Amino acid sequence: MTSSCRDPNVCSSIIQSMKDKMGPLEESLQASTNYMNGSDQEREALDKSYVTQDKIQKDLTALEEQMVPAGYVTPVPSDYNDLPQLQGRATGTLSKEAKMTMVIDGYAAPVTAGNFVDLVQKGFYNNMDIQRSDGFVVQTGDPKGEAEGYVGTPSKAVGAGKHGERLIPLEIFVTGDKGPFYETTIEDEGRGGQATVLPFSSYGAMGWAREEYEPNSGSSQFFWLLFDSDLTPAGKNVLDGRYPCFGYVVEGADFLRDIKEGDVIVSAKVTDGAEKLVQPK
């Protein structure tokens, strides 16, 4: 495995770190079975296991990133060079009473992720209301006023919305492809049921909102999926291949359960990877 890494020594260190955490994880999981169901002792043991599991997942993310070739950039048609693009991954935070940390994935959705990071950098989401919270998704990004998105210089390929909104194309990346396809859904491509590179398969997965029948109508509105394996099974839901998944929450996802319509995002910031944002040419 380490032979596939940019730096085999770094990968060896990450793998060893993961191995070192497996023992404590097994111990805390085993301890939880020794206590009465619902007891404080069981809860404490499970909490310890969740903390360790989270650390292992972060190690796994670092390991996966080491396997991306140095300088790799997801190919994007030149038609979209006049839109921001994220060439790699960035990390961001969103604050209300609590703070969430998100990974924004420009490998899976360079145009969508770039648009988001660009708007965060512009302060667009600061003091933004939550417009939807219905147990399925939490959604924001619709500014006050007539416009339904960010008003800015539009792309020549996609154009502007009815109130001057900068629109971005629908962007879908199917597993096995060399890059995303644009302006059409997975069903329209005759590929329904195929897996996407970054599916809506976790609580806090981030998707770009658009009008149902207009693939290129997304501007600044996005949502977090409140994933439920029964209601929104991965690969068999109404989102994969129809909406781009461009990131996911890695810390503070529980915060989403408490968000209500009308709550206000105090601030959104890019904390790492801002240099990977490429502005329009």
N, C-alpha and C positions, 0 to 999 in steps of 0.2 A: 504493500500500500504506500509506503513512504517514497517509493520510486516515482510515484505519480505527483509528488509534491514539488512546489517551487523550491522549498528548502527542506530536504529530508530530515535534518536535525530538529527543525521546529516541529515537524509532524511527529517525530519520535517522542518529543517532549509532551506534545498534546495527548498522544495515545497513552503514554505512561500516566499522565494526570487523570485520564478517564479511568484507567485500571485501578488507580489508587482510590478513586471515589466509589467503585463498585462494592467494596467490602462494607463501608458504612451504610450504603444504600440498602444492601441486603439485610444488614443488622437491624436497621430501623423498621424495615418492612416486616421482618420476622417478629420484632418486638410488638408491633401493632396487633399481631394475631394472638398474642398472649394475654391481651387485656379484654375486658368486657366491651362488647359493641356499643359505641356511643359514649364511652367513658372519657374522662379528661386525659388519662394515660394513653389511650389509643390515639386521641387527637394529637397529643404532643409527639408521639412516635411518627405519625403520618406527616405532621408538619416538618419534622426533620428530614423525612424521606423526600418530600417535595422540594425542599431547599437543595438537597444534594442532586436530585434529578435535574433541577434547573441549571446547576453548575455543569453537569455532564452535557446537557443540551447546548450550552454555550461553547463548551470545548468542541462538540461536534460541528457547530457552525464554523468555528475557527479552522477546524480540520478540512471541511469542505472548501472553504475559501482558499486554503493552501493548494488545493487541487485545480484551481482556475489558473490557466497559463498566464505568466507575467505579460501585462499589456493587453490582455484579451478585452475586446469590446464587442458587444452584441451588434450585429449588422442591422442598420436601419436604412431604408430607402432614402436617397438624397432629396426626395420630395418633401421630407420633413426636417430638413436642415434649418428651417427658419422657426423651429420650436426648440425649447430647452430639452436637453437630453442628459440623463444620468449614466455615466460610463463606469458602472460598478455599483457598489453598495454604499449607502449612507445610513447614519443613525440619527434619530431625532427624538425629541421629548415633547410631550404635550402636558400642560399643567392646568389644573383646576384647583380643587382642594388637595388632591393627590397628584402624582405624576406618573405618566405612562412613558415607557421607552419603546421605540419602534425601529425596526430595520426596514429601510426602503430599498427595494431590490431593482437596481437598474440593469442587472443581467437578464431578468425575466421580462421587464417592461420598461425599456429605456426612455421612451417618450412620456409615458404616464408618470413614471417615477421622477423624471426630470421636471415635468410640469408641477408636480407636488412640491419638490424641493425648492424650485424657483419661487413658488408662491409663499412657502414658509420663509424663505430668505427675504421676501418683500414685506413680511409681517401681515400678510393677507388674513391669516386665521386668528390673529390676536384679537381678543374680545369678540369672537364670533359665537353666535348662538348655536346650540344644538337644535336642529330642525325636526329630527325624527328619532324616536326611541320607542320601539314597539315590541321588544322582545325578540325580534328577528335581526334587526340591524340598528346601529346608532349612526346617524348621518348628520353631516354639517357641510358648510362651504357655500351656502346660498346667502350672499350679502344683502344687507338692507337696501331697499330701493327697487327700481324697476328691473335692473339687470338680474339675471338668474345665475351669474357666474362672474369670473374675473374679466374686467374690461381692459383690453390691451391690444397690441398690434397682432392681427390675425395671421395665421399661416396661409400662404397662397393656395396650398393644396386642399385645405379644409375650409377656409373662410371663417367668417364671423357669425355669431348668433344674432338674433333679431334685435338685441339691444347693444350690439357691439362686443359681445363676449368673445374672448379668445377661445376657440374650440380646438380639441385635439381628436385625432382619429382613434377609433376602437382598435385596440392592440391585443392580439391573442398569440401566445407562444405555445405551440403543441410539442410535447415530448418527441424527440427524434428529429425535429426540424432544425435548420441552421440558424433561424431567426424568426421573429414574429411575423404574422401576416396582419394586414391592416384594413380597416373600413368595412369589415364583414364579420359575421359570427361563425362559430364552428359548424353550425347546422347549414348555413348558407354555403359553406365550403364543401358540404357533403361529408363531413368528418365527425358527425355527432357521436358521442361516446368515447372519443379518444381523450387521453389524459393531457392536461396542460402542465407546463413546466412548474408553475407555482399555483396549485389548486386551492380552492376555498375549503381547506381541511383542518382548520384550527380556530379556536376561539380567539377573536381579535384579528383575523385575517382582514386585510384592507383592500377594498375594491373601489373602482372609479365609477361614479354614478352617471347615468345618461338617460335620455328619453327611451322608452321601451322599443319604439320602432324606428329610431334614428341613431344609427351606429356612431355617427360623428358629432353627437350633440353634447358630449362631456366637456366641461370647462373647469370648474373648481370644486364641485360637490363630490364628496367621497363618503364611504361608509366603512364601519367595522362590523364584521359578521359576528353575531352571537352564536357561534357554532354549536349545533346539537346533532349528534351522530344519527339520531332517529329522524329529525325533521329536515336536516340538510346533509345527507350522506355525501362524502367526498366522491366526485365523479358521477353522481346521480342527482344533482340538484339543479336549480334553475340559474345558477350563477356561472359555473365553469364553462368557459368557451363563449360566454355571452357578455361577460364583464371582465375587464382585466384585473387580476389580483397583483398588486404591486408592492406589497409589504405585509408585515405582521407585527403584532405586539409581543415583545419579549420580556417586559417587566410591567407589572401593574394592570394586567388585563382584567382582574377582578373589579377594578374601578368602573369598568363599562357597565356592570350590572346596576350600579347606583345612579347612572346618568339619566336625567329626565329632559324632556323637551323644554326648551327655555333656559337650561343651564348654559353658562358662558365659559368658553375656553379662554383662560387668562392669557396664555402665551403658548406659542409653538416655536421650537428652535431646532436647528441642525447642529448636533454636537460633534459629529465626526463625518468625514467624507464630503464636505461641501466643495472641496477642490475638484471633485469628480463631476461636478455639474458643468456641462458645456452649453454656453449661451448661443442663441441663434446666430447664424452666419449671414 
